[in-house]
């Protein structure tokens, strides 16, 4: 079980970061262009995805309710 987690956690983290990176609009990306973030996420295993999720995108801190309210305006 431990061996599976050693490989599964980085793969899940990579997929999560890539999906988030692709779905994040360009104005919400910080520090580097999306293309450079993509290279960092792919090229730096574990560190790249963590850096993207922690530093790469502006997070509003608001939940789905806020997004729905903005979409209805």
C-alpha positions in Angstrom: 0.0 0.0 0.0 2.8 2.4 0.8 4.5 1.9 -2.5 1.2 2.7 -4.3 0.9 6.0 -2.4 4.5 7.0 -3.3 3.5 7.0 -7.0 -0.2 7.9 -6.7 0.2 11.1 -4.7 2.5 12.8 -7.2 0.4 11.7 -10.2 -2.8 13.0 -8.6 -1.1 16.3 -7.6 0.2 16.7 -11.2 -3.3 16.1 -12.7 -4.9 18.4 -10.2 -2.4 21.2 -11.0 -2.7 20.8 -14.7 -6.5 20.9 -14.7 -6.4 24.0 -12.4 -3.8 25.6 -14.6 -5.8 25.0 -17.8 -9.0 26.3 -16.3 -7.4 29.4 -14.7 -8.0 32.6 -16.9 -4.8 34.4 -18.0 -5.5 37.5 -15.8 -5.6 35.4 -12.7 -2.1 33.9 -13.2 0.6 35.4 -11.1 4.5 35.4 -11.3 4.9 33.9 -14.8 3.0 33.3 -18.0 0.8 30.3 -18.2 3.2 28.6 -20.7 6.1 28.9 -18.2 3.8 27.6 -15.4 2.9 24.6 -17.6 6.6 23.9 -18.2 7.3 24.2 -14.4 4.4 21.9 -13.5 5.5 19.2 -16.0 9.3 19.6 -15.6 9.5 19.8 -11.9 7.8 16.7 -10.4 6.0 17.4 -7.1 7.7 20.9 -6.7 6.1 22.3 -9.8 2.5 21.4 -9.0 2.9 22.5 -5.4 4.3 25.8 -6.5 1.4 26.3 -9.0 -1.2 25.5 -6.4 0.4 27.7 -3.7 1.6 30.6 -5.8 0.5 30.5 -9.4 -3.1 31.6 -9.4 -5.0 34.3 -7.6 -7.5 32.7 -5.3 -10.5 34.7 -4.4 -11.2 32.7 -1.2 -14.9 32.7 -2.0 -17.0 29.7 -2.6 -19.2 28.4 -5.4 -22.0 30.6 -4.1 -20.1 33.8 -5.0 -19.2 32.4 -8.5 -22.8 31.6 -9.2 -23.9 35.1 -8.1 -21.3 36.7 -10.4 -22.4 34.5 -13.3 -26.0 35.6 -12.9 -25.2 39.4 -13.1 
